[in-house]
Amino acid sequence: MNARTVVILPTYNEIESLSEVVGRLRSSAPEVDILVVDDASPDGTGELADLLSSRISQVHVLHRTAKQGLGPAYIAGFEEAVAHGYGVIVQSDADGSHRPEDLPRMLAALADADVVIGSRWVRGGAVARWSPQRYLLSRAGSVYARAMLRLPQKDITGGYRAFRVEALERIDPAQVLSRGYCFQIEMLDRAVRSGCRVAEVPIEFDDRLHGESKMSVRIVLEALRQVTRWGIRRRIASSREEQPLQIEAARV
């Protein structure tokens, strides 16, 4: 891909991880730019991002005034990236769980795709040494969302993704209402339904470099409740659309 590429890193209290993640991105894909979207982190992450930006010309910072959720942070980053003419936009975590070393393969896959998912659940994908509870929670979440929304991909909830800017224009992230864990599901659903070519590239998903995971059972269950509502509404709408055809066929 020859298009200008930017990696969006949403941050909230990631001061211990940010420098290492930026350094690994610069080593793995030195041609890409980095946009840190900081939600007024009280631990000084935003100030560290400014310092990195002053030293590295390819690092940029977007400051937001408060913590508003992962989805809105990515949407703000998408809008900033589009406004500055990037052709490829990558979303990644700033905690080190998304390995920068996997990024070149994801970007290469965009040669034949509009959206590339860094996938834990395809052949060759892997996760860190998670507890059985965390593994089951994440795996079951993808399987359930895939079934309810009738999506063909394996990793429905993963957040390591690369988009052609044309794909983002079709997805229209500004219309995505989900703010947290469900944001990834809704984005993928919109990508598939808008006709985007979606590829999955195996990645190794690591534990975060520092601190505790922000994922919880409550967050996942709330997302699955939303997925259930979407799935039921979609089936009801599909049934109503099919009914006139069935009646007409009975008359014939």
N, C-alpha and C positions, 0 to 999 in steps of 0.2 A: 504494500500500500504506500503510495507516494503522498497521500493527503496529509495535511498537518493534523497531528494527533495530540490530544490532551487527556490526561488522567485526572479525574475528579476524586478528591479525597475529602469526604465530609468528616469534620472533627468535633468532638466534644470531650474535653479532658483526655487528650492523647499525647500529652507533652513527653511522656517517656518513650513513645514509639515513633513519633513523627520523623525525627531526624534519620533514624535507621531505615524507615520505609522509603523516604525520599532518596537516600543514598543508594539503596538497592534498585529503585526504579531507574536512577541515573546510570547505574552500571548495566542493568539488563536491557534497557531501551533508551540509550542516550539521546535519541532523536526526538523523543516525546517531551511535551510540556506537562507541567503539573499545576493543577488548580486546587488549592486548599480552601474548602468552604467551612469556616469556623463559626459555630453558634455561640459566640461570646463565652468561650470556655473559662471558667473561673480559675483553672490551674495554670493559665498563661500560655496555652497552646497557640492562641492567635498571635501573641507577641513573638513566640518562637517561629511561627510561620513567616511573619514579617522579616525576622532576622535572616531566615533561609532565603527569602525572596531578594533581600538586599545583597546577598552573596552569590546567588545562582540566578542567572537571567531567565532561565526556563521555569522558575517557580513563581507562581502568582497566588494572590490571596484575595478571597472574597469574605468580608466580615459581615455577619448578620447579628442582629441586636439581641437575640434570645434563642434558647433551645426550642425548636419548633417541630422536631421529628426528622427522621431520615429522609422520607419522601420529599418534603419541601426543600431540604438541603440539596438533594440531587437535582430537583427541578430548577432551583436557583442557579446551580452550576451548569446545567444544560443550557439555560437561557444565556448565561454569560459566555459560554463557549461558542454557541451559535452566533452571537453578536460579534465575536472576534474572528469569525471565519474559519473555524476548525472543521475539517472534513470527517474526522473520526473522533468519537468521544467515548471514553472508557470510564466506567464506574467501578470503584474499588474501595475496600475498607482501608482505614489508616492505622489499624491496630496490628498489622502484620499477618493476619489470617489468610489474606489473598497474596500469594507469593508473586512478587514482581518477576521472578525468573520464568513464570508461565506466560507472561504477557506477549513476548515475541510470537509464540505459536498461535495465540488468540488473534493477534493482528494479521498474521499470515492467512488465517482462515477466512478473513473478510474478503479475500479475493473472490470467493464463491458464495458469499453470504451477505446479508444486510445486517444481521445481528449475530453475535457470537457469545455463547454462554460458556464460562469456565465451569465445567460440570464435575461434580463429585461422584455422580451416580452412573456414568457411562464406563465402559471398559477402559481401564487405565487410570480412572479417577480414584482418589483416596481421601481419607480424613485422618486427622491426628488421633491420638489415643483418647478418644472420648469415652465417657462413662456410657454404659449400656442405655441409660435413660436418655441421655442427650442424643445418642445415635438413633434410637428408636423414634424420638420426637422429630428429628430433622428428616429422617427417611420417610416416616409415615406421613409427615406434612406434605412432602412432594408427591407421594403416591396418591394421597387423598385429593389434593388439589388437581392433579392430573386427571383423575377419574371424574371428578365433579365438573370440571370445565372442559373436558374432552380435548386436552392438549397432548400433542405427540412427544414433547420433550421429556427427558428423565429428571432433570434438576429444575424444578419449577420455582424453588425459593432462593436459589443461589444469587448472590449479589455481585459477582465478578463478571462483568459483561462489557462488550464492545459494540458500538453502534456506528454505522454510517450515518451521517447527518441527515440524509434523505429518509432513512428509516425513522429517525426521531421525529421528523416532520410528519410522517404518516401516523405514528403512535400518538403524537400530541400530548406530551407529558403534563402539560398544564391542565388537562382534563382528568388526570388521575387523581382520585379523591383520597386514596389510602395514604397514611402518613408513616406507618412503621413497617413491621414485618410483611404486611400484606402488599406493600408497595411493589415488591419484586414480582409478586404473582400477577397483579393487575397490569404491570408494564408488559410482561410476557404475553398475557392474554390479548392485550391490545395489539402487540406486534404480530401475533399469529393471525388475528382476525382482520388486520389491515393488509395481509398478504405478504408480509416480510419473509424472506428466506432466513430461517434460523438454524444455525449450526451449533453443535456442542463439542467442545474441546476438553479432554480430560485434564483435570488439575489436581494437585495435592493441596487440600485445605488444612492449614496449620492452626494450632491454638494461637490466640492473641499473644503478643510478645510480653505484655505487662497487664496486670490487673485481672479483674474477673469479667467473664462474658456477660453482656447485657441482655442475652436471651433468657427467657423464662417460660415456664409452662403456661402462665397466664397470657403472655404475649402470643404464643403459638395458638392457644385455644381460641383466643379472640379472633385471630386471623382465619382459623378454620371455620368459625361460625359465620364469618363474612363470606367465605368461599361457598359454604352451604347455601346461604341466601342467594348468591349469584347463580349457583347451579340449579336450584329449585325454580327461580324466576325464569331462567333460560329454558328449562324443560316445559314449564307452563306456556311460555310464549310459543315454543315450537309446536306444542300440542294444539294450540289455538290456530296456528297457521295451517296445520295439516288437516284440521277438521273439515273445512269447506271442500277440500279435494276428496276426502273420504265420502262425503255426502254426494258429491257429484258423481263419483265412481259408482256408488250404489244405485243411482238413478239410471245409469247406462246399463 
